[in-house]
Each structure stands twice: as C-alpha cells, then as structure tokens.
C-alpha cells in the first residue's frame, strides 16, 4: 500500500507558521515513505473563501519548498457529488432538517440540564412544525441523527467503531482507539449556502482520493470520532491517523487566522529565509 496523505487548507486567509508545521509534517511523511502528498483546497464556504487566498496558499507552499502529486482538488468543483451524497443519506433516513439557528443551539446547550452532548442533539422538528417552516421558505441544515445511524449499523457494529492513531492525541492517545461519535452530537452534514459541510466533504474526499493516512493537528483529533462513523455508514475505508501538537502563541493559545497570527507572506516580506523557518519548525 502506498502511503497517501494530504494538506487541506481553507482559503479564508493567508497561511501562518501553524499551517507550515502541518504541511511540512504531512509532506515529510509522504516523501520519507516514497508515498504521495496531495494538496486539497477546502473552499466550500462561499462567504469566506477567496481566490486570492488560494493563490497565496500555492505561493506560500512553493516558497516553503513543498511539492505535491497530481492536480489540486478544489471542493467547490465537486458540489454536485456532495449533493448526491446528501440525497443518499436522506433516502436512507439518516438525517433530519434542522431550522434552528446557531444562537438557538448555543442557547439550548447553555440551558441543558445534562450537559452539551445531549443539547447538541436537537432532534427533528414535529412534522406539522417542519411543514410550516418549509412552506415559509425558512433555511435549514441537514443534521446526522446519531440515533438513526446507530440503528442502521446495529449495536455490534456501533461498538466496534474505531481508528488507529499512529501519532498521539492531545492526551497521549495512540494505537487502536474506540470511536465515540456520540460526543459530537448530531453534526451538520449540509448547510444551506454550500449544500455540504466539513465532515461529509472531507470524508468523501479522503475516500475518492485514496488517502491512507490523515496527518493533522491536535485540534482535529475529536473530529475523527464522527468521521469514522460517516465512513462506516457510507462503506468508505478508514485511514490511519497521525495527530501532531499545535504551535502556540506566547499566551498559550494555538496560532489562528482569527487572532491575526503572523503570516508566511509577512515572514517572507521581512526577509525570513524558508530554510530558516523549516529549521525553526524542526525540519532540517
């Protein structure tokens, strides 16, 4: 089996050191194994993704000295494929329409007597209410029903859901790890603006691109649990996973675009050499 991994940024801003660490980690693993390194642009959010940021991603990765195999895959080029998946899941009765806003969901979590997990499973609207909301043209998201998913798989298969962690999770988790999709609640699989959402698009892309190893940061470790469930429901293979520590700022927070972490573009403009940055990140 040829090791195939990927770097999959969203073009919602310029890359920073944290992105460089993740890209270099995946790239080195692929090259050391004689495998394939794929670049995917996850641009399903039409309100935040911009062509200039995608161009910046390609510029930054080239400056770092990275190359990738095959053409770049853009999720926006595959929206009809994601829509077909939503239709399949709908016909199988695994999802429900949720008309609640993000604020209403967060308010429910705050008021929940049993904690956030139960509150993140709002459940379908009563039929009469749903019909009225549809007649009004109210926007909705499709949520995966954990109850229906468990019934579809059966208790035995549900209990056997697992993934292999070849790196280490945030608390040192490694080896064969039982998946706990219930901790994620009824996640959104499709949004009104894009026709899909992160968990569905990324698991499908990994399957069709033959990704054997998902190499990414600790911040996405918990997402693995629900993604393993989606893979099982759709009959897709479960890759091996390698999660790595995140770069932190002086306050102990992970580097993030929203916090205006210094970009690779800024480093380049002030004369930082890519070899210097690679060495700083532990890549000689």
C-alpha positions as CSV (number, residue, x, y, z in Angstrom):
1,X,0.0,0.0,0.0
2,X,1.4,3.4,-1.0
3,X,1.1,5.9,1.8
4,X,-1.0,8.8,0.6
5,X,-1.7,11.8,2.7
6,X,-2.8,15.4,2.2
7,X,-2.7,19.0,3.3
8,X,-6.1,20.6,3.1
9,X,-6.3,24.3,4.0
10,X,-9.3,26.6,3.5
11,X,-8.6,29.7,1.6
12,X,-10.0,32.1,4.2
13,X,-6.8,33.9,4.8
14,X,-3.0,33.6,4.5
15,X,-1.1,30.7,5.9
16,X,0.9,31.1,9.2
17,X,3.6,29.0,11.0
18,X,1.0,26.5,12.2
19,X,-0.1,25.7,8.7
20,X,3.6,25.4,7.7
21,X,4.2,22.9,10.5
22,X,1.2,20.8,9.5
23,X,2.1,20.9,5.8
24,X,5.7,20.0,6.4
25,X,4.8,17.2,8.7
26,X,2.5,15.5,6.1
27,X,4.8,16.2,3.2
28,X,7.9,14.7,5.0
29,X,5.9,11.6,6.0
30,X,4.8,11.1,2.4
31,X,8.3,11.7,0.9
32,X,10.0,9.5,3.5
33,X,7.7,6.6,2.7
34,X,8.0,7.1,-1.0
35,X,4.3,7.9,-1.0
36,X,2.0,10.6,-2.3
37,X,1.3,14.1,-0.9
38,X,-1.9,15.7,-2.1
39,X,-3.0,19.3,-1.9
40,X,-6.7,19.9,-1.4
41,X,-8.4,23.3,-1.2
42,X,-11.4,23.1,1.1
43,X,-13.4,26.1,-0.2
44,X,-17.0,25.2,0.4
45,X,-17.7,28.3,2.5
46,X,-18.6,30.9,-0.2
47,X,-18.8,33.7,2.3
48,X,-15.2,33.5,3.5
49,X,-13.2,31.7,0.8
50,X,-11.4,33.9,-1.8
51,X,-9.4,33.2,-4.9
52,X,-6.6,35.5,-3.7
53,X,-6.2,33.4,-0.6
54,X,-6.0,30.2,-2.7
55,X,-3.3,31.8,-4.8
56,X,-1.5,32.8,-1.6
57,X,-1.6,29.2,-0.4
58,X,0.1,27.9,-3.5
59,X,2.7,30.7,-3.3
60,X,3.5,30.0,0.4
61,X,3.8,26.2,-0.1
62,X,6.1,26.7,-3.1
63,X,8.2,29.2,-1.0
64,X,8.5,26.6,1.7
65,X,9.9,24.2,-0.8
66,X,7.0,21.8,-0.9
67,X,5.6,20.0,-4.0
68,X,2.5,17.8,-4.4
69,X,1.3,15.0,-6.5
70,X,-1.4,15.3,-9.1
71,X,-3.7,18.3,-9.6
72,X,-5.0,20.4,-6.8
73,X,-8.5,19.3,-5.8
74,X,-10.9,22.1,-5.0
75,X,-14.1,21.2,-3.2
76,X,-16.1,23.9,-4.9
77,X,-15.6,21.8,-8.2
78,X,-17.4,18.9,-6.7
79,X,-20.6,20.3,-5.1
80,X,-22.8,18.1,-7.3
81,X,-21.1,15.0,-5.9
82,X,-21.7,16.2,-2.3
83,X,-25.3,16.9,-3.1
84,X,-25.7,13.3,-4.4
85,X,-24.3,12.0,-1.1
86,X,-26.9,14.2,0.8
87,X,-29.6,12.6,-1.3
88,X,-28.4,9.1,-0.4
89,X,-28.3,9.9,3.3
90,X,-31.8,11.5,3.1
91,X,-33.3,8.5,1.3
92,X,-31.8,6.2,4.0
93,X,-33.4,8.3,6.6
94,X,-30.2,9.1,8.4
95,X,-30.6,12.8,8.6
96,X,-33.2,15.4,9.6
97,X,-33.8,19.0,8.8
98,X,-32.8,21.5,11.5
99,X,-34.2,25.0,11.2
100,X,-32.6,26.2,14.4
101,X,-30.0,29.0,14.3
102,X,-26.6,28.7,15.7
103,X,-27.6,31.0,18.5
104,X,-30.6,28.9,19.4
105,X,-28.4,25.8,19.5
106,X,-25.9,27.5,21.7
107,X,-28.7,28.8,24.0
108,X,-30.0,25.3,24.3
109,X,-26.6,24.0,25.2
110,X,-26.4,26.6,28.0
111,X,-29.8,25.7,29.3
112,X,-29.4,21.9,29.1
113,X,-29.6,20.0,32.4
114,X,-27.4,17.1,31.2
115,X,-24.6,19.0,29.6
116,X,-23.6,19.9,26.0
117,X,-23.6,16.4,24.4
118,X,-27.4,15.9,24.8
119,X,-28.1,19.5,23.9
120,X,-26.1,19.1,20.6
121,X,-28.7,16.6,19.6
122,X,-31.8,18.8,19.0
123,X,-33.7,16.2,17.1
124,X,-36.2,16.7,14.2
125,X,-39.0,19.2,14.4
126,X,-42.5,17.9,14.8
127,X,-44.0,17.1,11.4
128,X,-46.5,20.0,11.5
129,X,-43.9,22.5,12.5
130,X,-41.4,21.3,9.9
131,X,-44.1,21.5,7.2
132,X,-44.9,25.1,8.2
133,X,-41.2,26.1,8.2
134,X,-40.7,24.6,4.8
135,X,-43.8,26.4,3.5
136,X,-42.3,29.7,4.8
137,X,-39.1,29.0,2.9
138,X,-37.1,29.0,6.1
139,X,-33.4,27.9,5.5
140,X,-32.3,24.7,7.2
141,X,-29.3,22.4,7.7
142,X,-29.2,18.7,7.4
143,X,-28.1,17.0,10.6
144,X,-26.9,13.4,11.0
145,X,-29.1,11.6,13.5
146,X,-26.9,9.6,15.8
147,X,-30.0,7.5,16.9
148,X,-30.8,6.6,13.3
149,X,-27.1,6.0,12.5
150,X,-26.8,3.6,15.4
151,X,-29.9,1.8,14.3
152,X,-28.6,1.5,10.8
153,X,-25.3,0.0,11.8
154,X,-26.6,-2.1,14.7
155,X,-25.3,-2.2,18.2
156,X,-22.5,-4.6,17.4
157,X,-21.0,-2.6,14.5
158,X,-21.5,0.6,16.5
159,X,-19.5,-0.8,19.4
160,X,-16.7,-1.8,17.1
161,X,-16.2,1.6,15.5
162,X,-12.5,2.5,15.9
163,X,-9.5,4.1,14.3
164,X,-5.7,3.7,14.5
165,X,-3.7,6.7,15.9
166,X,-0.1,6.4,14.8
167,X,0.9,9.7,16.3
168,X,-0.6,10.8,19.6
169,X,-3.8,12.5,20.6
170,X,-3.9,15.6,22.9
171,X,-3.9,13.3,26.0
172,X,-1.3,10.9,24.5
173,X,-3.9,8.6,22.9
174,X,-2.3,6.1,20.5
175,X,-2.9,2.7,19.0
176,X,-6.4,1.4,18.3
177,X,-8.9,3.9,19.7
178,X,-12.6,3.2,20.1
179,X,-14.6,5.8,18.3
180,X,-17.1,7.8,20.4
181,X,-19.3,9.6,17.8
182,X,-21.9,10.4,20.4
183,X,-19.6,13.0,21.9
184,X,-20.1,15.2,18.8
185,X,-23.8,15.2,18.9
186,X,-25.9,15.4,15.7
187,X,-23.4,17.1,13.5
188,X,-24.4,19.2,10.4
189,X,-23.7,17.4,7.2
190,X,-25.0,20.0,4.8
191,X,-25.6,23.7,5.0
192,X,-27.9,25.9,3.0
193,X,-25.2,28.0,1.5
194,X,-22.9,25.3,0.3
195,X,-25.0,22.1,0.0
196,X,-22.5,20.3,2.2
197,X,-20.4,20.7,5.3
198,X,-17.0,19.8,6.6
199,X,-17.4,16.3,7.9
200,X,-19.2,14.9,4.9
201,X,-17.0,16.6,2.3
202,X,-13.7,15.7,3.9
203,X,-14.5,12.0,4.5
204,X,-15.8,11.7,0.9
205,X,-12.7,13.4,-0.5
206,X,-10.3,11.2,1.6
207,X,-12.1,8.2,0.2
208,X,-12.1,9.1,-3.5
209,X,-8.5,10.4,-3.3
210,X,-7.3,7.2,-1.8
211,X,-5.9,8.9,1.4
212,X,-4.4,6.2,3.6
213,X,-3.0,8.5,6.3
214,X,-4.6,11.6,7.7
215,X,-1.9,13.7,9.2
216,X,-3.2,16.8,11.0
217,X,-3.1,18.8,14.3
218,X,-4.5,18.0,17.7
219,X,-7.3,20.5,17.1
220,X,-9.0,18.0,14.8
221,X,-8.5,14.9,16.9
222,X,-12.1,14.9,18.2
223,X,-13.4,15.3,14.7
224,X,-12.1,11.8,14.0
225,X,-14.8,10.1,16.0
226,X,-17.7,11.4,13.9
227,X,-15.7,11.0,10.7
228,X,-15.2,7.3,11.5
229,X,-19.0,6.9,11.8
230,X,-19.6,8.6,8.5
231,X,-17.0,6.3,6.8
232,X,-18.8,3.2,8.3
233,X,-22.2,4.4,7.2
234,X,-21.0,5.1,3.6
235,X,-18.8,2.0,3.3
236,X,-15.7,4.1,2.9
237,X,-12.3,2.9,4.3
238,X,-11.0,4.4,7.5
239,X,-7.5,5.8,7.1
240,X,-4.8,5.7,9.7
241,X,-4.5,9.0,11.7
242,X,-1.5,10.9,12.9
243,X,-2.2,13.9,15.0
244,X,0.6,16.3,16.0
245,X,0.9,19.1,18.6
246,X,0.0,22.6,17.6
247,X,2.1,25.7,17.6
248,X,1.1,28.1,20.4
249,X,1.5,31.8,20.8
250,X,3.1,33.4,23.9
251,X,-0.3,33.3,25.8
252,X,-0.6,29.5,25.2
253,X,-3.3,29.8,22.5
254,X,-2.9,28.0,19.2
255,X,-2.0,30.1,16.2
256,X,-5.1,31.1,14.3
257,X,-6.1,33.3,11.4
258,X,-8.8,35.0,13.5
259,X,-6.1,36.1,16.1
260,X,-4.0,37.6,13.3
261,X,-1.1,35.2,13.6
262,X,1.9,36.4,11.6
263,X,1.5,35.1,8.1
264,X,4.1,33.3,5.9
265,X,3.7,36.2,3.5
266,X,4.8,38.6,6.3
267,X,7.8,36.5,7.2
268,X,8.8,36.4,3.5
269,X,8.5,40.2,3.2
270,X,10.7,40.8,6.2
271,X,13.4,38.6,4.8
272,X,13.0,35.3,6.6
273,X,14.6,32.5,4.6
274,X,12.4,29.4,4.1
275,X,15.3,27.2,5.2
276,X,15.4,29.2,8.4
277,X,11.7,28.7,9.0
278,X,11.9,25.0,8.3
279,X,14.8,24.7,10.8
280,X,12.8,26.6,13.4
281,X,9.9,24.2,12.9
282,X,12.2,21.1,13.3
283,X,12.6,20.3,9.6
284,X,16.3,20.4,8.6
